[in-house]
Amino acid sequence: MYEDASLRADESPSLSGTVNDLLSGIASGGHPPSVLQQLHGLKDFVEQQQVDELERALGELVNTSPMSAEESAAVVSLFQFWITDILPMQGDRKTGPSAMQPGDNLLLRGGGEAIRGRAAGPASHS
């Protein structure tokens, strides 16, 4: 379905800029709510490790999303990277303490460095 799932170093600056533009557009209301709904659906498939459903949804995203072709391609590249590189590493460490759990977030710092964080939930008052 996709030619090359790996993110090459020469593509990173362009990919990063496209993703930043996409996120800015969502934050400013420049994209319809359906874009955020599509991205949230993709995130759900990642958290549930439903690779077949994720790949199906990525195909639909390319054909039906109101995002630009460049934005859609950037989103597909990031999720394909997760399918081919991140998920297999998680499977190797599934029993270890570093395996991601539902509710964990994979965040990217400037320069593309990935960090993990826990989604903020309601504060408990004990």
C-alpha positions in Angstrom: 0.0 0.0 0.0 2.8 2.4 0.9 6.2 2.6 -0.9 8.6 3.3 1.9 7.5 3.5 5.5 10.8 4.6 6.9 11.4 8.3 7.6 14.6 9.4 5.9 16.8 12.1 7.4 16.5 14.2 4.2 12.7 14.2 4.6 12.5 15.1 8.3 12.7 18.9 8.0 9.9 19.0 5.4 7.8 16.5 7.3 8.3 18.4 10.5 7.3 21.7 8.9 4.2 20.1 7.4 3.2 18.6 10.7 3.7 21.9 12.5 1.6 23.7 9.8 -1.1 21.0 10.2 -1.2 21.4 14.0 -1.2 25.2 13.7 -4.1 25.0 11.3 -6.1 22.7 13.6 -5.3 25.0 16.6 -6.4 28.1 14.8 -9.6 26.6 13.4 -8.2 26.6 9.9 -9.2 22.9 9.5 -12.7 21.5 10.0 -13.4 19.5 13.1 -13.5 16.3 10.9 -9.6 16.5 10.6 -9.2 16.3 14.4 -11.8 13.5 14.5 -9.8 11.5 11.9 -6.5 12.0 13.7 -8.1 11.0 17.0 -9.4 7.9 15.4 -5.9 7.0 14.2 -4.6 7.6 17.7 -7.2 5.2 19.0 -6.1 2.4 16.6 -2.5 3.0 17.7 -3.4 2.7 21.4 -5.4 -0.5 20.8 -2.6 -1.8 18.5 -5.1 -2.4 15.7 -2.7 -2.3 12.8 -5.2 -3.6 10.1 -7.8 -1.0 11.1 -5.1 1.7 11.2 -3.9 0.9 7.7 -7.5 0.9 6.4 -8.1 4.3 8.1 -4.9 5.7 6.6 -6.1 4.7 3.1 -9.4 6.5 3.8 -7.5 9.5 5.1 -5.6 9.9 1.8 -8.8 9.6 -0.2 -11.3 11.5 1.9 -9.5 14.0 4.2 -9.9 17.7 3.8 -6.2 18.0 4.6 -3.9 18.9 1.8 -2.1 16.0 0.0 1.2 17.1 1.7 -0.5 17.0 5.2 -2.1 13.6 4.5 1.2 12.2 3.3 2.9 13.5 6.4 0.3 11.9 8.7 0.6 8.6 6.8 4.4 8.7 7.1 4.3 9.2 10.8 1.8 6.4 11.4 3.6 4.0 9.0 6.7 4.7 11.0 4.8 3.6 14.1 3.6 0.4 12.4 7.0 -0.6 11.0 9.4 0.6 13.7 7.7 1.5 17.0 5.2 -1.4 17.3 7.7 -4.1 16.8 9.9 -2.6 19.5 7.0 -2.5 21.9 6.3 -6.2 21.2 9.9 -7.0 22.1 9.5 -5.2 25.4 5.9 -6.0 26.1 6.7 -7.4 29.5 9.2 -4.8 30.5 8.5 -1.6 32.3 9.2 0.6 29.3 6.3 -0.8 27.2 3.8 1.9 26.4 0.4 1.5 28.0 -3.0 3.0 26.9 -3.0 6.6 28.0 0.7 7.1 27.3 1.6 9.7 24.7 4.5 9.7 22.3 5.6 13.3 22.1 8.1 14.7 19.7 10.5 17.4 20.9 12.2 19.8 18.5 14.6 17.8 16.3 12.3 14.8 16.3 13.4 13.3 19.6 10.6 11.1 21.0 9.6 11.2 24.6 6.9 9.4 26.4 4.4 11.0 28.8 1.2 10.0 30.5 -2.0 11.7 29.4 -3.3 14.1 32.1 -6.3 12.8 33.8 -8.6 14.2 36.5 -6.8 15.1 39.6 -7.6 12.9 42.5 -8.4 14.5 45.8 -7.4 12.2 48.6 
